[in-house]
Amino acid sequence: MTDNKESPKRPSSADGANVGWAAVGYLISGIGVWGFLGWIVDRWLDVPKHFGMMIGMLVGMAGAIYLVVKKLGA
């Protein structure tokens, strides 16, 4: 008698590409959203030289890296 055990699923190259595109999406959206919020704070507080936008982009980048490591990391 033979056991009908399923062979382990081999990951395809599309799985890795999906993870890569998800990471890029997190990074772009995090920087974009938080940069926009920083720009709004700049306009509201009349801060010179886009200081709020730079801080927002840095916060967005840090948050996006955290999400990539937390959700997509091994």
N, C-alpha and C positions, 0 to 999 in steps of 0.2 A: 504494500500500500504506500502510496505517496502522500506526503503532507502538502497541502496547498498553501504553503507559506509564500507570502509576497516578498519579492526581492526588494531590498532597500531602494528607495527612490533616489536616483542620481540627480543632483542639482544641475539644472541646465544653465547655459550662459545667460539666458534671459533673466533668471532669478538675481544674479549678480548685478545686471544692468538696472533692474528695478530698484534694488537697494541703493545703487549709486545715484540714480535720478531722484530718489526720495531724499537723499542727503543733500543734493544740490538744491532741491526745492525748499527744504528747511532753511538752508543758509540764505538763499535769495529772499525768501519771504520774511525771515526774521530781521534781516538787515533793512529790507524795504519798509516793513511796517513800523519798526521802532525808529528808523530814520525819519519817517514821515511824522510820527508823533513828536520827535525832537524838533523837527522843523516847525510844527504847530506851536510848541512851547517857545521857540525862538521868536515867532511872530507875536505871541501873546505877551512875552516879557520884554521884547525888543532887545534881545541879547546880540551883541556884535559878533561878526565872523562865524556865524552858524555853529556856535559852541554847543547848543542843545542838540542839534542834528548829529554832530559828531559823537556826542555822548550816547544818543539814542542808537546810532549805528553800532557802536561798540557793545552796548547792552544787548542789542539784537543778535550780534554775532556770537557773543558769549552764550546767550540762551539757545541759539540754534546749535552750537557745538555741543552743549549739554544734551539737547534732545537727540542729536545724532548718536551720541555715545550711549545714552540711556535706552533709546528705542531700537537702534539698528546695530549697536555694538554686541559683541559676543559675550 
